[in-house]
Amino acid sequence: LTLVLACAAAAAPAALEAQAPAAPLVLSLDEAVSRAEASSHRIAEARARGEAAAAAVGTRHASLLPQVAAQAGYTRTNHIDEFGILLPNNQFRVIYPDIPDNYRTRLDVQWPVYTGGRLNALERAARQDEAAASSGVAAVGVDVRLDTTRAFWSLVVAREALRVTGESLVRMEAHVVTVGNQVEAGVLPPNEVLTARAQAARQRMLVAQARSNRDVAEADLARLVGVPAGTGIEPAAALAPPSTSADVSALVGEAREHRPDRRALLERLEASGLRREAATAGHRPTVAVGGGVDYARPNPRIFPRMRDWRESWDASINVNWPLFDGGRT
């Protein structure tokens, strides 16, 4: 029995320590905002979209540059009857030999010299999309800061409301005791006790509502700042009346000039105009130059065909003018 009591006495502090609630997380408004910005998936998504827009700019710019490709291939053909002629010296000159194994290599270059402004307009539109995506990141950051600030002050207000209703409940319970004493002394009629108890019950309901609002506000702030659910948060701030009054018209003018979401919409609108310009360029002619070097066995550009590796080259300039495309452009 002594051993059991000793073990229980030794395990009691550890059990009490394990059951003790964790200390609440104390956060100021600036700390809450910085934590929310660091853990926001919305900001991470907006940044990823910005990186995708930047990659699209590189793709559009690359379409203006020459393209160089190395090509290689092998073709097996069926056997044929060789074709040739008999020379005056009684020698047979093969002109089209039987070469079933065909190898081909080519270094090809293509360069769109003039596209009627279509590729340039698409590149500028992609750059406007990139700027809009950057403004979108700023806009999401503003929304996250606003949501965090709103949740932070909602928690401050909810905690203050819980404190006030709790103090009111204490006073109301003391009032119930006082009314009961007065009824026992014959100063008040018995129905006053029921009235006081009803008021105290209503005050308990208000305390329960205030506690629920506090828990909801705390959970909302915990979600925004990226802490595990159920973590207690104690805001390091107190309610205070505003020190100055802002001019609404001045705020509206500042919003028109500096709001990133409005700036992103304007940039996307400009990008849409550039895409329209690129689509209109479909009516104009396009000019492209190309060329390449072939090294093949046999080389089909060399006559007569031979079983040797031979090189050849070509250069071209091509003009394409869509006179009628059925209204597609």
C-alpha positions in Angstrom: 0.0 0.0 0.0 2.9 2.4 0.8 4.5 1.7 -2.6 1.2 2.3 -4.4 0.7 5.6 -2.6 4.2 6.7 -3.4 3.8 5.9 -7.1 0.5 7.8 -7.1 2.1 10.8 -5.4 4.9 10.8 -8.0 2.5 10.5 -10.9 0.1 13.2 -9.7 2.2 16.3 -10.7 2.9 14.8 -14.1 -0.8 14.2 -14.7 -1.7 17.7 -13.6 1.0 19.1 -15.8 -0.3 17.1 -18.8 -3.9 18.3 -18.2 -2.9 21.9 -17.7 -4.1 24.1 -20.7 -1.5 25.5 -22.9 -0.6 29.2 -22.5 -2.5 31.4 -25.0 -0.6 32.9 -27.9 -0.2 36.6 -27.3 -0.3 38.6 -30.6 -0.2 42.2 -31.5 -2.0 43.4 -34.7 1.3 43.7 -36.6 2.4 40.2 -35.6 -1.0 38.8 -36.6 -0.8 40.5 -40.0 2.8 39.3 -40.6 1.9 35.7 -39.6 -1.2 35.8 -41.9 0.8 37.1 -44.9 3.5 34.4 -44.3 0.9 31.5 -44.1 -1.7 32.7 -46.6 -2.4 30.2 -49.4 -4.2 32.9 -51.3 -1.0 35.0 -51.5 1.0 31.9 -52.5 -1.6 31.2 -55.3 -1.4 34.8 -56.5 2.4 34.7 -56.6 2.3 31.4 -58.6 -0.1 33.0 -61.1 2.4 35.9 -61.3 5.2 33.4 -62.1 3.1 31.8 -64.8 2.4 35.2 -66.3 6.1 36.0 -66.4 6.7 32.6 -68.1 4.1 33.5 -70.7 6.0 36.8 -71.4 9.1 34.7 -72.2 7.1 32.5 -74.5 5.7 35.4 -76.4 9.1 37.0 -76.7 10.6 33.8 -77.9 8.2 33.7 -80.9 9.9 36.8 -82.2 13.3 35.2 -82.3 14.7 32.8 -84.9 14.2 29.1 -84.3 17.0 26.7 -84.9 16.4 23.0 -85.0 18.6 19.9 -85.6 16.8 17.1 -87.3 17.8 13.5 -88.1 16.0 10.6 -89.5 16.3 7.1 -91.0 14.0 5.6 -93.7 14.1 2.0 -95.0 12.6 1.6 -98.5 11.9 -1.4 -100.6 14.4 -2.6 -103.2 14.0 -1.3 -106.7 15.5 -2.1 -110.1 18.5 0.2 -110.7 18.2 2.6 -113.6 21.1 3.5 -115.8 22.4 4.1 -119.3 25.1 2.4 -121.3 27.9 4.8 -122.2 29.8 4.8 -125.5 32.7 3.0 -123.9 30.3 0.1 -123.0 30.3 1.0 -119.4 26.9 1.0 -117.5 26.3 4.3 -115.6 23.9 3.9 -112.8 21.7 7.0 -112.5 19.1 5.8 -110.0 20.7 3.1 -107.8 18.9 0.8 -105.3 19.6 2.4 -101.9 17.1 1.0 -99.3 18.8 2.6 -96.3 18.2 6.4 -96.3 19.8 8.7 -93.7 19.0 12.4 -93.4 20.3 15.1 -91.1 19.4 18.8 -91.3 20.1 22.0 -89.5 17.0 24.2 -90.0 16.5 27.9 -89.3 13.1 29.8 -89.3 12.6 33.4 -88.5 9.3 35.4 -88.7 10.6 38.8 -90.0 7.3 40.6 -90.3 3.9 39.5 -88.8 1.9 42.7 -89.1 2.5 43.5 -85.5 0.7 40.4 -84.2 3.5 38.9 -82.2 4.6 42.3 -80.8 1.1 43.0 -79.7 0.8 39.5 -78.0 4.1 40.1 -76.2 2.9 43.5 -74.9 -0.4 41.9 -73.8 1.5 39.2 -71.9 3.6 41.9 -70.2 0.3 43.7 -69.2 -1.0 40.4 -67.8 2.2 40.0 -65.8 1.8 43.5 -64.4 -1.9 42.7 -63.6 -0.8 39.5 -61.9 1.7 41.5 -59.8 -1.1 44.0 -58.9 -3.3 40.9 -58.1 -0.6 39.8 -55.6 -0.8 43.2 -53.9 -4.6 43.1 -54.0 -4.7 39.7 -52.3 -2.2 40.9 -49.7 -4.4 43.9 -49.0 -7.4 41.6 -48.6 -5.5 39.3 -46.2 -4.4 42.2 -44.1 -8.0 43.5 -44.0 -9.4 40.1 -43.0 -6.7 39.7 -40.4 -7.3 43.2 -39.0 -11.1 42.6 -38.9 -10.7 39.2 -37.2 -8.2 40.7 -34.7 -10.5 43.5 -33.6 -13.5 41.2 -33.7 -11.7 39.1 -31.1 -10.8 42.1 -29.0 -14.4 43.2 -29.1 -15.7 39.7 -28.3 -13.3 39.4 -25.4 -14.3 42.7 -24.1 -18.0 41.8 -24.5 -17.4 38.6 -22.6 -15.7 40.5 -19.8 -18.6 43.0 -19.5 -21.3 40.4 -19.6 -19.4 38.3 -17.0 -19.2 41.3 -14.7 -22.9 42.0 -15.2 -23.6 38.4 -14.3 -21.7 38.7 -11.1 -23.6 41.8 -10.1 -26.9 40.2 -11.1 -26.2 37.1 -9.0 -25.3 39.4 -6.1 -28.6 41.2 -6.8 -30.5 37.9 -6.6 -28.9 37.3 -3.1 -29.8 40.8 -2.0 -33.4 40.5 -3.2 -33.7 37.1 -1.4 -32.5 38.7 1.8 -34.9 41.5 1.4 -37.8 39.1 0.8 -36.9 37.1 3.9 -36.8 40.4 5.9 -40.3 41.2 4.5 -39.2 44.3 2.7 -40.1 43.0 -0.8 -42.8 40.7 -2.0 -41.8 37.1 -3.0 -42.3 37.7 -6.8 -39.3 40.0 -6.8 -37.1 36.9 -6.3 -38.5 35.3 -9.5 -37.9 38.6 -11.4 -34.3 38.8 -10.2 -33.7 35.2 -11.1 -35.2 35.7 -14.6 -32.8 38.6 -15.1 -29.9 36.6 -13.9 -30.9 33.7 -16.3 -31.0 36.2 -19.2 -27.6 37.5 -18.2 -26.2 33.9 -18.3 -27.6 33.5 -21.8 -25.8 36.7 -22.8 -22.6 35.4 -21.3 -23.0 32.1 -23.2 -23.5 34.1 -26.5 -20.5 36.3 -25.7 -18.3 33.2 -25.1 -19.5 31.7 -28.3 -18.7 34.9 -30.2 -15.3 34.9 -28.6 -14.6 31.4 -29.6 -15.7 32.0 -33.2 -13.6 35.1 -33.5 -10.6 33.3 -32.0 -11.0 30.4 -34.4 -11.2 32.8 -37.3 -8.1 34.6 -36.3 -6.3 31.3 -35.7 -7.2 30.2 -39.3 -5.8 33.4 -40.8 -2.5 33.5 -38.8 -1.9 29.8 -39.5 -1.9 28.3 -36.0 -3.5 25.0 -35.1 -7.3 24.9 -34.4 -8.1 25.3 -30.7 -5.0 27.4 -29.9 -5.9 30.2 -27.5 -5.1 33.7 -28.8 -4.8 36.8 -26.6 -4.7 40.0 -28.6 -2.3 42.5 -27.2 -4.6 45.5 -27.7 -7.3 47.3 -26.0 -10.4 49.1 -27.3 -10.0 52.8 -27.7 -12.1 55.4 -29.5 -10.7 56.7 -32.8 -8.5 59.8 -32.5 -9.3 61.5 -35.8 -12.1 61.5 -38.3 -11.3 60.8 -41.9 -12.7 62.6 -44.9 -14.7 60.1 -47.0 -14.1 61.9 -50.3 -10.4 62.0 -49.7 -10.5 58.2 -49.0 -12.4 57.6 -52.2 -9.9 59.6 -54.2 -7.0 57.7 -52.6 -8.7 54.4 -53.3 -9.0 55.3 -57.0 -5.3 56.1 -57.2 -3.8 53.3 -55.1 -6.1 50.3 -54.9 -4.2 47.4 -56.4 -7.3 45.5 -57.5 -8.5 48.5 -59.5 -5.0 48.8 -61.1 -5.1 45.1 -62.0 -8.4 45.5 -63.7 -7.1 48.5 -65.7 -4.0 46.5 -66.8 -6.1 43.5 -67.8 -8.3 45.9 -69.8 -5.2 47.2 -71.6 -4.0 43.6 -72.3 -7.4 42.8 -73.8 -7.0 45.8 -76.2 -3.6 44.5 -77.2 -5.0 41.1 -78.0 -7.6 42.7 -80.1 -4.9 44.5 -82.0 -3.1 41.2 -82.4 -6.2 39.6 -83.8 -6.7 42.5 -86.2 -3.2 41.9 -87.5 -4.4 38.7 -89.0 -5.5 40.7 -92.1 -2.0 41.8 -92.8 0.7 39.8 -94.7 3.4 38.0 -92.9 7.0 37.6 -94.1 9.3 34.8 -92.9 12.8 33.7 -93.9 14.1 30.2 -93.6 17.0 28.1 -94.5 19.0 25.0 -93.6 21.8 22.6 -94.4 21.1 19.0 -95.3 23.7 16.2 -94.9 22.2 13.0 -96.2 22.9 9.6 -97.6 21.7 9.6 -100.3 21.0 13.3 -100.8 17.8 13.6 -102.8 18.9 17.1 -104.1 21.9 15.7 -105.9 21.4 13.9 -109.2 22.3 11.2 -109.8 21.7 9.4 -106.5 24.9 8.1 -104.8 25.7 5.9 -101.8 27.7 8.8 -100.3 27.1 11.4 -97.6 26.6 14.7 -99.5 25.6 18.1 -98.2 23.2 20.7 -99.6 21.7 23.9 -98.5 18.6 26.1 -99.1 17.4 29.6 -98.3 13.9 30.9 -98.7 11.7 33.9 -98.1 8.0 33.4 -97.8 5.2 35.9 -97.9 1.7 34.9 -96.8 -1.3 37.3 -97.2 -4.7 36.0 -96.2 -7.0 37.5 -98.7 -10.1 35.7 -97.5 -10.5 33.5 -94.4 -14.2 33.3 -94.1 -14.5 36.0 -91.5 -12.3 34.1 -89.0 -10.0 37.0 -88.3 
